[in-house]
Amino acid sequence: MNTVKHLNNSSLQSLLKRRFTFWNKKYIVPMVLATLLGTFLDIFLVCKQLYGFPIRPLPEIFSINVFYSFIGLPILVFIFLRTISQVNMWGRVGIILFVSLLMAIVEKLAEVLGLVVHSARWEHLYTFLGYMFFLTVISFSHDWFDKGKG
Protein backbone atom coordinates (compact mmCIF):
# COMPACT_ATOMS: atom_id res chain seq x y z
CA MET A 1 0.00 0.00 0.00
CA ASN A 2 1.37 3.40 -0.99
CA THR A 3 0.91 6.41 1.26
CA VAL A 4 1.20 9.95 -0.01
CA LYS A 5 2.84 12.33 2.44
CA HIS A 6 3.10 16.09 2.40
CA LEU A 7 6.63 17.25 1.53
CA ASN A 8 8.24 19.53 4.08
CA ASN A 9 9.65 21.87 1.44
CA SER A 10 6.42 22.00 -0.60
CA SER A 11 4.70 25.36 -1.03
CA LEU A 12 1.29 23.69 -1.22
CA GLN A 13 -0.88 23.82 1.85
CA SER A 14 -1.88 20.53 3.34
CA LEU A 15 -5.55 19.70 2.99
CA LEU A 16 -6.76 19.82 6.56
CA LYS A 17 -10.33 18.89 7.28
CA ARG A 18 -12.11 21.78 8.89
CA ARG A 19 -14.96 20.99 11.19
CA PHE A 20 -18.23 22.56 10.28
CA THR A 21 -19.08 24.67 13.30
CA PHE A 22 -22.70 25.69 13.49
CA TRP A 23 -22.32 26.95 17.06
CA ASN A 24 -19.70 29.53 16.18
CA LYS A 25 -20.05 32.97 17.76
CA LYS A 26 -19.92 34.69 14.39
CA TYR A 27 -23.04 32.76 13.31
CA ILE A 28 -25.01 32.14 16.49
CA VAL A 29 -25.16 35.75 17.72
CA PRO A 30 -26.49 37.19 14.42
CA MET A 31 -28.93 34.26 14.20
CA VAL A 32 -30.27 35.02 17.69
CA LEU A 33 -30.45 38.71 16.80
CA ALA A 34 -32.37 37.85 13.61
CA THR A 35 -34.75 35.61 15.54
CA LEU A 36 -35.47 38.28 18.16
CA LEU A 37 -35.82 41.07 15.61
CA GLY A 38 -38.03 38.98 13.31
CA THR A 39 -40.24 37.83 16.19
CA PHE A 40 -40.71 41.34 17.55
CA LEU A 41 -41.51 42.70 14.09
CA ASP A 42 -44.05 39.92 13.51
CA ILE A 43 -45.72 40.58 16.88
CA PHE A 44 -45.81 44.33 16.22
CA LEU A 45 -47.24 44.01 12.70
CA VAL A 46 -49.81 41.39 13.76
CA CYS A 47 -50.93 43.65 16.63
CA LYS A 48 -51.25 46.53 14.12
CA GLN A 49 -53.43 44.13 12.09
CA LEU A 50 -51.35 44.55 8.93
CA TYR A 51 -51.17 40.80 8.52
CA GLY A 52 -52.02 37.60 10.33
CA PHE A 53 -51.25 33.90 10.34
CA PRO A 54 -54.42 31.79 10.02
CA ILE A 55 -52.42 28.54 10.11
CA ARG A 56 -49.90 28.46 12.96
CA PRO A 57 -48.77 26.12 15.71
CA LEU A 58 -50.44 26.67 19.09
CA PRO A 59 -52.87 29.36 17.90
CA GLU A 60 -54.42 29.75 21.36
CA ILE A 61 -51.03 30.85 22.75
CA PHE A 62 -49.20 32.61 19.91
CA SER A 63 -50.52 35.18 17.45
CA ILE A 64 -47.52 34.62 15.13
CA ASN A 65 -46.10 31.60 13.37
CA VAL A 66 -43.47 30.52 15.89
CA PHE A 67 -42.29 27.71 13.61
CA TYR A 68 -41.01 30.26 11.10
CA SER A 69 -39.69 32.63 13.78
CA PHE A 70 -37.75 30.06 15.81
CA ILE A 71 -36.84 27.39 13.25
CA GLY A 72 -37.22 28.69 9.70
CA LEU A 73 -35.74 32.15 10.18
CA PRO A 74 -32.54 31.03 11.99
CA ILE A 75 -31.87 28.36 9.36
CA LEU A 76 -32.43 30.80 6.51
CA VAL A 77 -30.27 33.43 8.20
CA PHE A 78 -27.50 30.85 8.70
CA ILE A 79 -27.59 30.00 4.98
CA PHE A 80 -27.59 33.72 4.18
CA LEU A 81 -24.58 34.35 6.45
CA ARG A 82 -22.62 31.44 5.00
CA THR A 83 -23.34 32.73 1.50
CA ILE A 84 -22.41 36.36 2.08
CA SER A 85 -19.18 35.39 3.83
CA GLN A 86 -17.94 33.98 0.51
CA VAL A 87 -18.51 37.04 -1.71
CA ASN A 88 -17.23 40.61 -1.91
CA MET A 89 -19.19 43.76 -1.05
CA TRP A 90 -21.02 43.99 -4.40
CA GLY A 91 -21.91 40.32 -4.16
CA ARG A 92 -23.44 40.98 -0.74
CA VAL A 93 -25.48 43.86 -2.11
CA GLY A 94 -26.71 41.65 -4.93
CA ILE A 95 -27.57 38.79 -2.57
CA ILE A 96 -29.44 41.14 -0.21
CA LEU A 97 -31.44 42.61 -3.12
CA PHE A 98 -32.16 39.16 -4.57
CA VAL A 99 -33.26 37.64 -1.25
CA SER A 100 -35.42 40.68 -0.47
CA LEU A 101 -37.16 40.37 -3.82
CA LEU A 102 -37.48 36.62 -3.36
CA MET A 103 -39.10 37.08 0.07
CA ALA A 104 -41.69 39.46 -1.41
CA ILE A 105 -42.50 36.79 -4.02
CA VAL A 106 -42.61 34.01 -1.39
CA GLU A 107 -44.89 36.19 0.73
CA LYS A 108 -47.32 36.51 -2.18
CA LEU A 109 -47.18 32.72 -2.65
CA ALA A 110 -47.82 32.19 1.08
CA GLU A 111 -50.82 34.49 0.76
CA VAL A 112 -52.19 32.39 -2.13
CA LEU A 113 -51.65 29.20 -0.09
CA GLY A 114 -53.50 30.69 2.89
CA LEU A 115 -50.50 30.79 5.24
CA VAL A 116 -50.58 34.59 5.58
CA VAL A 117 -53.47 37.05 5.36
CA HIS A 118 -52.69 40.71 4.67
CA SER A 119 -54.83 43.76 5.29
CA ALA A 120 -55.88 46.03 2.44
CA ARG A 121 -53.27 48.55 3.62
CA TRP A 122 -50.37 46.11 3.09
CA GLU A 123 -48.06 46.53 0.09
CA HIS A 124 -45.55 43.85 -0.87
CA LEU A 125 -43.03 46.64 -1.34
CA TYR A 126 -42.98 46.82 2.47
CA THR A 127 -41.70 43.26 2.55
CA PHE A 128 -38.98 44.02 0.01
CA LEU A 129 -37.80 47.13 1.89
CA GLY A 130 -38.17 45.45 5.29
CA TYR A 131 -36.09 42.42 4.34
CA MET A 132 -33.51 44.65 2.67
CA PHE A 133 -33.08 46.58 5.94
CA PHE A 134 -33.29 43.39 8.05
CA LEU A 135 -30.65 41.54 6.02
CA THR A 136 -28.37 44.58 6.00
CA VAL A 137 -28.51 44.76 9.81
CA ILE A 138 -27.84 41.02 10.10
CA SER A 139 -24.95 41.32 7.62
CA PHE A 140 -23.35 44.13 9.62
CA SER A 141 -23.78 42.22 12.89
CA HIS A 142 -22.16 39.17 11.27
CA ASP A 143 -19.20 41.31 10.13
CA TRP A 144 -18.86 42.80 13.59
CA PHE A 145 -18.72 39.39 15.30
CA ASP A 146 -16.58 37.90 12.54
CA LYS A 147 -13.89 40.51 13.17
CA GLY A 148 -13.78 39.58 16.84
CA LYS A 149 -15.11 42.86 18.17
CA GLY A 150 -18.07 41.18 19.83
SETIMAR-381544 format. One line per 5 residues: number of its first residue (from 1); their letters; for each residue x, y, z of C-alpha. Coordinates in steps of 0.1 Angstrom, whole numbers, padded with zeros to 4 digits. Layout:
<volos>
NUM = a = X,Y,Z; ...
</volos>
This chain:
<volos>
1 = mntvk = 0000,0000,0000; 0014,0034,-0010; 0009,0064,0013; 0012,0100,0000; 0028,0123,0024
6 = hlnns = 0031,0161,0024; 0066,0172,0015; 0082,0195,0041; 0096,0219,0014; 0064,0220,-0006
11 = slqsl = 0047,0254,-0010; 0013,0237,-0012; -0009,0238,0018; -0019,0205,0033; -0055,0197,0030
16 = lkrrf = -0068,0198,0066; -0103,0189,0073; -0121,0218,0089; -0150,0210,0112; -0182,0226,0103
21 = tfwnk = -0191,0247,0133; -0227,0257,0135; -0223,0269,0171; -0197,0295,0162; -0200,0330,0178
26 = kyivp = -0199,0347,0144; -0230,0328,0133; -0250,0321,0165; -0252,0357,0177; -0265,0372,0144
31 = mvlat = -0289,0343,0142; -0303,0350,0177; -0304,0387,0168; -0324,0379,0136; -0348,0356,0155
36 = llgtf = -0355,0383,0182; -0358,0411,0156; -0380,0390,0133; -0402,0378,0162; -0407,0413,0176
41 = ldifl = -0415,0427,0141; -0440,0399,0135; -0457,0406,0169; -0458,0443,0162; -0472,0440,0127
46 = vckql = -0498,0414,0138; -0509,0437,0166; -0513,0465,0141; -0534,0441,0121; -0514,0446,0089
51 = ygfpi = -0512,0408,0085; -0520,0376,0103; -0513,0339,0103; -0544,0318,0100; -0524,0285,0101
56 = rplpe = -0499,0285,0130; -0488,0261,0157; -0504,0267,0191; -0529,0294,0179; -0544,0298,0214
61 = ifsin = -0510,0308,0228; -0492,0326,0199; -0505,0352,0175; -0475,0346,0151; -0461,0316,0134
66 = vfysf = -0435,0305,0159; -0423,0277,0136; -0410,0303,0111; -0397,0326,0138; -0377,0301,0158
71 = iglpi = -0368,0274,0133; -0372,0287,0097; -0357,0322,0102; -0325,0310,0120; -0319,0284,0094
76 = lvfif = -0324,0308,0065; -0303,0334,0082; -0275,0309,0087; -0276,0300,0050; -0276,0337,0042
81 = lrtis = -0246,0343,0065; -0226,0314,0050; -0233,0327,0015; -0224,0364,0021; -0192,0354,0038
86 = qvnmw = -0179,0340,0005; -0185,0370,-0017; -0172,0406,-0019; -0192,0438,-0011; -0210,0440,-0044
91 = grvgi = -0219,0403,-0042; -0234,0410,-0007; -0255,0439,-0021; -0267,0417,-0049; -0276,0388,-0026
96 = ilfvs = -0294,0411,-0002; -0314,0426,-0031; -0322,0392,-0046; -0333,0376,-0013; -0354,0407,-0005
101 = llmai = -0372,0404,-0038; -0375,0366,-0034; -0391,0371,0001; -0417,0395,-0014; -0425,0368,-0040
106 = vekla = -0426,0340,-0014; -0449,0362,0007; -0473,0365,-0022; -0472,0327,-0026; -0478,0322,0011
111 = evlgl = -0508,0345,0008; -0522,0324,-0021; -0516,0292,-0001; -0535,0307,0029; -0505,0308,0052
116 = vvhsa = -0506,0346,0056; -0535,0371,0054; -0527,0407,0047; -0548,0438,0053; -0559,0460,0024
121 = rwehl = -0533,0486,0036; -0504,0461,0031; -0481,0465,0001; -0455,0439,-0009; -0430,0466,-0013
126 = ytflg = -0430,0468,0025; -0417,0433,0025; -0390,0440,0000; -0378,0471,0019; -0382,0455,0053
131 = ymffl = -0361,0424,0043; -0335,0447,0027; -0331,0466,0059; -0333,0434,0080; -0306,0415,0060
136 = tvisf = -0284,0446,0060; -0285,0448,0098; -0278,0410,0101; -0249,0413,0076; -0234,0441,0096
141 = shdwf = -0238,0422,0129; -0222,0392,0113; -0192,0413,0101; -0189,0428,0136; -0187,0394,0153
146 = dkgkg = -0166,0379,0125; -0139,0405,0132; -0138,0396,0168; -0151,0429,0182; -0181,0412,0198
</volos>
